[in-house]
Amino acid sequence: MKIGIVGLPNAGKSSLFNALTRAGAQAANYPFTTVEPNVAVVGVPDERLERVAATVGAAPVAHETIEFHDIAGLVRGAHTGEGLGNRFLGNIRETDAILHVVRAHSDAQVVHPEGRIDPAFDVEAVETELLFADLEQAERRLERVAKQAKSLDKVAIAEEAWLVQVVAALQEGRGVRTVPVPPGAAGADVRLQALTSKPVLYVANLAEGEPLAAPPELRAHAEAMGARATAVSARLESELSELEEDEAGVMRGELGVAESGLATIIRESFTLLDLISFFTAGEAKEARAHSIPRGTPARRAAGSVHSDIERGFVAAEIVAWDALVEAGGYAAARERAKLRVEGREYAIQDGDVATFRFTPA
């Protein structure tokens, strides 16, 4: 999973990136500190996997990962080249979701590019640039596809019709996500790589000590967009990230902070993308977490382990992680009738431990 961190300059993007990843990206009180996108891969902590591995004697333990991209701040006119321009909008196209950091603190020592603190205005400024960039991209794509459609190619004709609707929506200020792709143009959205079709998680950057709740106007905007909103204090998280994990936990307890910023972002990102995790683990073999869309059938889930397993899929042995731990292993779980065999259409559930039977190619 790739997540792009965006926002206005000095919104707290790089500070949050450092806190989430401990990657040491440069963070300073002036615009465009980030010139090249900072990228870091972090593990997704999951105590369930650790307990499964300990129960069955699996090693090593491989957690799922999230790849964070810290992208330079956007300013008004970015789509025309203002600030650092389209170069960075292109970086956002390569991510699966957008984490939009919105400044919601009034620290006078941190310069605001617009000269005032207004979360709703900041969100509108960034999203306008994304709309303009998508409009330019869609118009170019429409021009190419229209030429292909003249050959009476059915897919090109369907994609052209969809792109005409997309351009109209963008001109009206609506994102590409508001224009469903018709069956005949399947894949057109992937080819367009629209910024405004990506899921968005709004993260309000609050001052230390403030209750961790997104401003009402940001929550309302997220709800209207079919997005999600949460809140962190990037400065606090950055300071805590410099401590040992135990020390940071004690400090959070004293401050009344229930979980780390990383845990918050991971939880909200999984909810936003409607992802679940299942596990594979064997005695003296690797224990690994796999993230898949909710409702994924067993055969397709097997493909997240290896494509050969999906092709040769026969069946899946399934046991819930807590039932496996409680039983003390696979044999005992089988004796208790907690382990069952499922076919290719079984929808993998969050926390399932799966052993796939397959015919080698």
C-alpha angles and dihedrals in degrees: 000000000000119000123188117211110213139166143116119310112283093016088127099261098137093041089053091044090054092048093049097044107019084225097141098232114177113266122182142154099262135075123273098020084148109066100160118033110264111225128195134167118216131185121246105233113226120173090194091066092049091053093046091051092049091048097053098031095246123163144218105027115220117192124200115262140220121207112214121201116197105205126195117266118274122226133188108287095027090133089060094046101271113150105355092332134187093355089080097038085061090057091056091056090066094061130088096222140007125239103200111200112206122191112235101163129087102217102157091204091067112073117230113210092220094043097240142065110249116141094190092051091048092051091049092049093055096041092050089058091050090051093050092047091051091048091055091046093047094049091052091047092048091053092054095043093047089061090051091048091060088071086062092246103167095214092049091048091052092046092049091054090049093048091052088057091045093053091049091050093049091049087055091051096256122131126242089251087073092064112072117216110242118231092251091059098047111165095022091116091053091051092049094050091201118194092212093055093064122101112255132213112193113209117193110212106217134186120262112277097022118124108267099244128122114243113267093245091054092049090049092050092049092050091050090050095047087245134120133246132203138156139234137165103240092193093051092045091048091053093046091049088066091061129079112268094252092048092048090051092053091048092050089051091053091048094046093242107149099203142000122274088246091055090049093050093046093049093047092044092052090049092046093052093036092235129162132189130232128180140225119198137158137180109280087356134103121287110213139177120222123195117210137162114275111265096030110155119239097252093053091044088055087061090064086064096045135331091231090060091053092049094048097036115155105161143324127238106216133192129163111249095237093048089052092050093046091050092048098233147350097288094053091043089054091049090052091050090242093122116071139174118244133187132233096278096054109121108234111235128217108272097019117148107215134195110188122212113206143161111244115238 
